Amino acid sequence: MEQQEQSFLEEPQEEKLGLPLTIVSFCFPIVGAILFFVNKSKSPAKANTACYAALAGLGVGIVIRVLTMAARGH
């Protein structure tokens, strides 16, 4: 009986990807894509975080590449 009461009183755990995996998803967008597809059905919030981090990392990578190419004069 006590276990049932405790389970009702506990707040549900938030789905969070975690800072280390978010950073890895940002730095290596392919990892974020894999995490997205692994988590999309069971943990949609984790999947969205991984997807957003991967897309942001991809965008930043493209911007840095364009800037370095422009600086070199290509």
C-alpha positions in Angstrom: 0.0 0.0 0.0 2.8 2.4 0.8 4.4 1.9 -2.6 1.2 2.8 -4.3 0.9 6.0 -2.3 4.5 6.9 -3.0 4.1 6.4 -6.7 1.1 8.7 -6.8 2.9 11.4 -4.8 6.1 11.3 -6.9 6.2 13.8 -9.7 6.7 12.4 -13.2 10.3 12.5 -14.4 10.9 15.0 -17.1 12.2 13.7 -20.4 15.5 15.4 -20.9 18.3 14.4 -23.3 21.0 15.6 -21.0 23.7 18.1 -21.5 26.5 15.7 -22.7 24.3 14.1 -25.4 23.1 17.5 -26.5 26.6 18.8 -26.9 27.6 15.6 -28.8 24.5 16.0 -31.0 25.5 19.6 -31.7 29.2 18.8 -32.5 28.4 15.6 -34.5 25.0 16.1 -36.2 24.9 12.4 -37.4 24.8 11.4 -33.7 21.9 13.7 -33.1 20.0 12.2 -36.1 20.6 8.7 -34.7 19.4 9.8 -31.3 16.3 11.3 -32.9 15.3 8.1 -34.6 16.1 6.0 -31.6 14.0 8.1 -29.2 11.2 9.5 -31.4 8.6 6.9 -30.4 9.4 6.4 -26.7 10.7 9.8 -25.7 9.6 12.6 -28.1 11.1 15.3 -26.0 14.5 13.7 -26.1 14.2 13.2 -29.8 13.3 16.8 -30.4 16.2 18.0 -28.4 18.6 15.8 -30.3 17.1 17.0 -33.6 17.3 20.7 -32.7 20.9 20.3 -31.5 21.9 18.4 -34.7 20.3 21.0 -36.9 21.9 23.9 -35.0 25.3 22.2 -35.2 24.8 21.6 -39.0 23.8 25.2 -39.5 26.8 26.5 -37.5 29.1 24.2 -39.4 27.8 25.5 -42.7 28.2 29.1 -41.7 31.8 28.5 -40.5 32.7 26.7 -43.7 31.3 29.5 -45.8 33.1 32.2 -43.8 36.4 30.3 -44.0 36.0 29.8 -47.7 35.2 33.6 -48.1 38.2 34.5 -46.0 40.5 32.4 -48.2 39.1 33.9 -51.4 37.6 30.8 -53.0 
